[in-house]
Amino acid sequence: MTEFSLDLNEDQLTLGKWVHDFAANVLRPQAAEWDEREEFPYPVVEEAASIGLYGWEFMAEIMRNDPTGLSTPVALEELFWGDAGLGMAIMGTGLAVAGIAASGSQAQVIEWVPQCYGSPGAVALGAFCASGPDAGSDVNAYRTRARYDEATDEWVLNGTKAWITNGGLAAVHVVVAVVDPGLGSKGHASFVVPPGTKGLSMGQKYAKHGIRASHTAEVVLDDCRVPGRCLLGGKEKLDERLARVREGKPGNAQAAMQTFEATRPSMAAQALGIARAAYEYSLEYAKERHAFGRPIIHNQSIAFMFADIATELEATRMLVWRAAWLGKQKRIHNAEGSMAKLKAGRLAVHSTERAMQILGGYGYTREYPVERWHRDAKIYDIFEGTEQIQQLVISRAISGLRIE
Ligand SMILES: Cc1cc2nc3c(=O)[nH]c(=O)nc-3n(C[C@H](O)[C@H](O)[C@H](O)COP(=O)(O)OP(=O)(O)OC[C@H]3O[C@@H](n4cnc5c(N)ncnc54)[C@H](O)[C@@H]3O)c2cc1C
């Protein structure tokens, strides 16, 4: 087991600086434009790929060569400090990769993960499709069905997925579908839908409040046939698992939950990046802006806002790093990831809202970035488990009871 330490190693310090420079020099200058355009920013993702910041090798490097688990949150905090919409355009594929890693065999990881990213000059995207139009938090209510066609050794997928990051644009879609509706969420399995598969199409594209450079759309599956080898984990394992569940024996966590458990500290690190961006920006502003003959920060009521947010930022980073470290040691007990995400989402909303307050009228305009950061921040209370779902996970973990 690797000791928990707050001292980042040389590699992590270098990584943090490298990502920060990209965020400051590439993301920040373009962020407002892509927010207005509300289109997927392929040139920005290509630029990230050209320096090695978008690609499976980068993900493998920061995950494999890091026994502490801290490299990922360090990189994500810096990237999302730059901009969350562009950050999500670069990192959204990671959710599909986490879905493949959570349920797939090593051979499936090797086959599909590189295809999620493509290569510099021809980047590809991945999408993780769990939520449906009438089922986000309530994973028992997913409706997309997967039926096995024994004659052709294919799985046939039918249904609509909602709110999917990179949905319909992606080369590789990872779809969570119901195999046995009688088993609730324990009857789910995850499937890779390979590039160019017939029967998968993009439904409506959502016009969003924030992270507008990130693409979010419905994914429609209409008799979408995928080869048997696209079932993540394989049929033998699935049959064994379903048999155990039918006999009332404890099974593994279901497919979507396994993915979210792995990604919550990362989502929290992204929110932390937004919170820190707003804090730093408004702190500088408060030192410059004069009212009643002195910089506004000389008012205790303003300075104390910064004192509180600085303290919250440090506390949140500790939660995020602890969850990431525990995750790496495979010692996460569920609630640590949820605590980190709950806290970081709320802080991002609070810090960006306070930043708008500090900037006064300017803060409310699109001339300054804080209103965009505030719009971006809110998603962290909603996706990958809403505020209330994190509270549910935490309250169950601390009480040992089935809180409803
Ligand atoms: C921009 C964006 C990107 C997304 N990307 C993806 C993606 O890539 N893949 C994917 O699969 N999904 C994605 N989602 C979906 C997202 O994860 C869901 O929106 C989220 O899980 C909430 O589900 P819902 O929208 O159905 O809300 P609901 O589940 O209907 O919840 C509505 C409200 O009720 C509350 N609530 C629900 N149940 C309970 C309960 N038991 N106790 C207390 N309160 C409760 C919720 O907290 C929320 O406040 C994305 C969503 C957005 C907006």
The ligand as an SDF file (V2000), in Angstrom:
LIG
                    3D

 53 58  0  0  0  0  0  0  0  0999 V2000
  -24.7120   18.2430  -19.2110 C   0  0  0  0  0  0  0  0  0  0  0  0
  -25.0590   16.8510  -18.8120 C   0  0  0  0  0  0  0  0  0  0  0  0
  -24.2150   15.8080  -19.1700 C   0  0  0  0  0  0  0  0  0  0  0  0
  -24.5480   14.4900  -18.8240 C   0  0  0  0  0  0  0  0  0  0  0  0
  -23.7390   13.4570  -19.2610 N   0  0  0  0  0  0  0  0  0  0  0  0
  -24.1550   12.1800  -19.0760 C   0  0  0  0  0  0  0  0  0  0  0  0
  -23.4210   11.1020  -19.6660 C   0  0  0  0  0  0  0  0  0  0  0  0
  -22.4190   11.2890  -20.3580 O   0  0  0  0  0  0  0  0  0  0  0  0
  -23.9080    9.8430  -19.4850 N   0  0  0  0  0  0  0  0  0  0  0  0
  -25.0320    9.5830  -18.7500 C   0  0  0  0  0  0  0  0  0  0  0  0
  -25.3900    8.4210  -18.6340 O   0  0  0  0  0  0  0  0  0  0  0  0
  -25.7280   10.5930  -18.1770 N   0  0  0  0  0  0  0  0  0  0  0  0
  -25.3260   11.8620  -18.3280 C   0  0  0  0  0  0  0  0  0  0  0  0
  -26.0490   12.9070  -17.7740 N   0  0  0  0  0  0  0  0  0  0  0  0
  -27.2590   12.6080  -17.0100 C   0  0  0  0  0  0  0  0  0  0  0  0
  -27.1170   12.9120  -15.5270 C   0  0  0  0  0  0  0  0  0  0  0  0
  -26.2670   11.9950  -14.9190 O   0  0  0  0  0  0  0  0  0  0  0  0
  -28.5400   12.9430  -14.9370 C   0  0  0  0  0  0  0  0  0  0  0  0
  -29.1630   14.1160  -15.4200 O   0  0  0  0  0  0  0  0  0  0  0  0
  -28.5170   12.9330  -13.4350 C   0  0  0  0  0  0  0  0  0  0  0  0
  -28.0820   11.6840  -12.9690 O   0  0  0  0  0  0  0  0  0  0  0  0
  -29.9010   13.2330  -12.8290 C   0  0  0  0  0  0  0  0  0  0  0  0
  -30.8850   12.4540  -13.4120 O   0  0  0  0  0  0  0  0  0  0  0  0
  -32.2340   13.1480  -13.9430 P   0  0  0  0  0  0  0  0  0  0  0  0
  -31.8340   14.2690  -14.7940 O   0  0  0  0  0  0  0  0  0  0  0  0
  -33.0790   12.0810  -14.5320 O   0  0  0  0  0  0  0  0  0  0  0  0
  -32.9310   13.7260  -12.6440 O   0  0  0  0  0  0  0  0  0  0  0  0
  -33.9180   12.9250  -11.6660 P   0  0  0  0  0  0  0  0  0  0  0  0
  -33.3260   11.6260  -11.3180 O   0  0  0  0  0  0  0  0  0  0  0  0
  -35.2720   12.9420  -12.2470 O   0  0  0  0  0  0  0  0  0  0  0  0
  -33.8840   13.8710  -10.4060 O   0  0  0  0  0  0  0  0  0  0  0  0
  -34.6360   15.0760  -10.3310 C   0  0  0  0  0  0  0  0  0  0  0  0
  -34.4550   15.6470   -8.9320 C   0  0  0  0  0  0  0  0  0  0  0  0
  -34.9770   14.7290   -7.9580 O   0  0  0  0  0  0  0  0  0  0  0  0
  -33.9650   14.4000   -7.0280 C   0  0  0  0  0  0  0  0  0  0  0  0
  -34.1140   13.0050   -6.6110 N   0  0  0  0  0  0  0  0  0  0  0  0
  -34.2670   11.9130   -7.4170 C   0  0  0  0  0  0  0  0  0  0  0  0
  -34.3370   10.7980   -6.6620 N   0  0  0  0  0  0  0  0  0  0  0  0
  -34.2110   11.1720   -5.3740 C   0  0  0  0  0  0  0  0  0  0  0  0
  -34.2050   10.4820   -4.1340 C   0  0  0  0  0  0  0  0  0  0  0  0
  -34.3030    9.1530   -4.0590 N   0  0  0  0  0  0  0  0  0  0  0  0
  -34.0670   11.1980   -2.9970 N   0  0  0  0  0  0  0  0  0  0  0  0
  -33.9560   12.5450   -3.0440 C   0  0  0  0  0  0  0  0  0  0  0  0
  -33.9550   13.2520   -4.1880 N   0  0  0  0  0  0  0  0  0  0  0  0
  -34.0770   12.5850   -5.3400 C   0  0  0  0  0  0  0  0  0  0  0  0
  -32.6430   14.6430   -7.7420 C   0  0  0  0  0  0  0  0  0  0  0  0
  -31.5970   14.8670   -6.8220 O   0  0  0  0  0  0  0  0  0  0  0  0
  -32.9890   15.8710   -8.5830 C   0  0  0  0  0  0  0  0  0  0  0  0
  -32.8540   17.0220   -7.7880 O   0  0  0  0  0  0  0  0  0  0  0  0
  -25.7190   14.2350  -18.0720 C   0  0  0  0  0  0  0  0  0  0  0  0
  -26.5560   15.2960  -17.6980 C   0  0  0  0  0  0  0  0  0  0  0  0
  -26.2610   16.5790  -18.0740 C   0  0  0  0  0  0  0  0  0  0  0  0
  -27.2120   17.6840  -17.7080 C   0  0  0  0  0  0  0  0  0  0  0  0
  1  2  1  0
  2  3  1  0
  2 52  2  0
  3  4  2  0
  4  5  1  0
  4 50  1  0
  5  6  2  0
  6  7  1  0
  6 13  1  0
  7  8  2  0
  7  9  1  0
  9 10  1  0
 10 11  2  0
 10 12  1  0
 12 13  2  0
 13 14  1  0
 14 15  1  0
 14 50  1  0
 15 16  1  0
 16 17  1  0
 16 18  1  0
 18 19  1  0
 18 20  1  0
 20 21  1  0
 20 22  1  0
 22 23  1  0
 23 24  1  0
 24 25  2  0
 24 26  1  0
 24 27  1  0
 27 28  1  0
 28 29  2  0
 28 30  1  0
 28 31  1  0
 31 32  1  0
 32 33  1  0
 33 34  1  0
 33 48  1  0
 34 35  1  0
 35 36  1  0
 35 46  1  0
 36 37  1  0
 36 45  1  0
 37 38  2  0
 38 39  1  0
 39 40  1  0
 39 45  2  0
 40 41  1  0
 40 42  2  0
 42 43  1  0
 43 44  2  0
 44 45  1  0
 46 47  1  0
 46 48  1  0
 48 49  1  0
 50 51  2  0
 51 52  1  0
 52 53  1  0
M  END
$$$$
